[in-house]
Structure formats: C-alpha cells, structure tokens
C-alpha cells in the first residue's frame, strides 16, 4: 500500500502545485454604489429568509389535521 501512495503522490503532486487561481489583477471596471449594494443585499436576504419566515408565520396552520 505505501508503494501505491508514493506513486500517486509523485504523479498528482506536481499537477496540484501548478494550478493557479483565476484572479483578476486590475481594479473593477465599474464601481458599485451604496444603493445597488443595499438593494442586492435586501433581495438576497428576502430570498433566503422569506420562505422560512412564511413557514414560521403559518406554523399553526400546518399543525392542523383537516
């Protein structure tokens, strides 16, 4: 088993070391304003918290066995 691991690490390690992240080296092309940031954060929060809030608000309706 250790022999197999040595062979695998010799073949895989150089590939892993040569991979680089795909990061930009320049500043952003357009500045994002405070209004755009707050609207996007608000919509994102609504999309995440909205369904769970709906379920919690109507929890008593879900408990009924009709």
Residue frames as qw, qx, qy, qz and C-alpha x, y, z in Angstrom:
[[0.000, 0.884, 0.468, 0.000, 0.00, 0.00, 0.00],
 [0.276, -0.793, 0.082, 0.536, 2.74, 2.57, 0.77],
 [0.410, -0.097, 0.597, 0.683, 4.24, 1.93, -2.68],
 [0.178, 0.644, 0.652, 0.358, 0.97, 2.83, -4.37],
 [0.172, -0.924, -0.259, 0.223, 0.69, 6.00, -2.33],
 [0.406, -0.544, 0.315, 0.663, 4.22, 7.04, -3.28],
 [0.327, 0.205, 0.670, 0.634, 3.47, 6.56, -6.97],
 [0.029, 0.802, 0.571, 0.172, 0.23, 8.50, -6.72],
 [0.269, -0.875, -0.097, 0.391, 1.82, 11.39, -4.86],
 [0.415, -0.316, 0.454, 0.723, 4.64, 11.65, -7.40],
 [0.208, 0.364, 0.685, 0.596, 2.15, 11.85, -10.26],
 [0.118, -0.817, -0.544, -0.149, -0.53, 14.03, -8.64],
 [0.429, -0.683, -0.170, 0.566, 1.53, 16.47, -6.55],
 [0.300, -0.141, 0.316, 0.889, 3.13, 18.38, -9.49],
 [0.035, -0.517, -0.631, -0.578, -0.29, 18.89, -11.08],
 [0.359, -0.797, -0.474, 0.107, -1.75, 20.22, -7.86],
 [0.457, -0.526, -0.022, 0.717, 1.19, 22.58, -7.32],
 [0.251, 0.028, 0.430, 0.867, 0.99, 24.13, -10.78],
 [0.041, -0.709, -0.644, -0.284, -2.70, 25.08, -10.60],
 [0.155, -0.038, -0.214, 0.964, -3.27, 28.77, -10.03],
 [0.171, 0.630, 0.617, -0.439, -6.34, 30.73, -9.10],
 [0.290, 0.524, 0.505, 0.622, -8.16, 32.68, -11.77],
 [0.216, -0.751, -0.349, 0.518, -7.96, 36.09, -10.09],
 [0.374, 0.849, 0.178, 0.328, -8.12, 39.48, -11.74],
 [0.624, -0.167, -0.137, 0.751, -5.14, 41.76, -11.40],
 [0.076, 0.335, 0.156, 0.926, -6.88, 45.00, -12.21],
 [0.225, 0.174, 0.513, -0.810, -9.43, 47.07, -10.30],
 [0.389, 0.515, 0.754, -0.126, -13.10, 46.59, -11.07],
 [0.252, 0.340, 0.493, 0.760, -14.35, 48.14, -14.29],
 [0.263, -0.615, -0.252, -0.699, -17.30, 49.89, -12.63],
 [0.017, -0.147, 0.670, -0.728, -17.81, 50.99, -9.05],
 [0.361, -0.498, -0.767, -0.185, -20.85, 49.58, -7.27],
 [0.154, -0.506, 0.130, -0.839, -22.76, 52.23, -5.36],
 [0.159, -0.069, 0.754, -0.633, -24.34, 52.12, -1.93],
 [0.675, 0.170, 0.127, -0.706, -27.89, 51.92, -3.35],
 [0.733, 0.291, -0.551, -0.272, -27.06, 48.97, -5.59],
 [0.275, 0.228, -0.862, 0.359, -25.34, 47.21, -2.71],
 [0.331, 0.006, 0.615, -0.716, -28.23, 47.72, -0.29],
 [0.750, 0.219, -0.092, -0.617, -30.84, 46.64, -2.85],
 [0.661, 0.279, -0.689, -0.096, -28.92, 43.48, -3.71],
 [0.110, 0.152, -0.842, 0.505, -28.37, 42.62, -0.04],
 [0.510, 0.067, 0.377, -0.770, -32.04, 43.24, 0.69],
 [0.790, 0.246, -0.290, -0.481, -33.21, 41.00, -2.15],
 [0.501, 0.273, -0.810, 0.137, -30.74, 38.30, -1.20],
 [0.125, -0.090, 0.744, -0.650, -31.92, 38.40, 2.43],
 [0.664, 0.147, 0.150, -0.717, -35.55, 38.26, 1.31],
 [0.736, 0.281, -0.541, -0.292, -34.84, 35.27, -0.92],
 [0.386, 0.179, -0.846, 0.320, -33.17, 33.40, 1.94],
 [0.060, 0.060, 0.701, -0.708, -35.30, 34.47, 4.91],
 [0.507, 0.025, -0.141, -0.850, -38.67, 34.91, 3.16],
 [0.699, -0.069, -0.638, -0.315, -39.68, 31.25, 2.81],
 [0.438, -0.108, -0.771, 0.449, -38.60, 30.35, 6.34],
 [0.138, 0.049, 0.342, -0.928, -40.48, 33.38, 7.71],
 [0.605, -0.044, -0.352, -0.713, -43.59, 32.32, 5.80],
 [0.651, -0.108, -0.752, -0.007, -43.40, 28.82, 7.28],
 [0.270, -0.114, -0.658, 0.693, -42.89, 30.12, 10.81],
 [0.296, 0.009, 0.107, -0.949, -45.75, 32.61, 10.45],
 [0.743, -0.001, -0.279, -0.609, -48.15, 29.86, 9.29],
 [0.150, 0.259, -0.931, 0.209, -46.90, 27.12, 11.60],
 [0.435, 0.106, 0.658, -0.605, -50.26, 26.75, 13.37],
 [0.721, 0.394, -0.105, -0.561, -51.99, 26.21, 10.01],
 [0.512, 0.404, -0.749, -0.113, -49.58, 23.40, 9.19],
 [0.101, -0.179, 0.880, -0.429, -50.20, 21.70, 12.54],
 [0.667, 0.144, 0.284, -0.673, -53.95, 21.31, 11.89],
 [0.166, -0.032, 0.956, 0.241, -55.06, 17.86, 10.72],
 [0.558, 0.382, 0.218, -0.704, -58.05, 18.53, 8.50]]
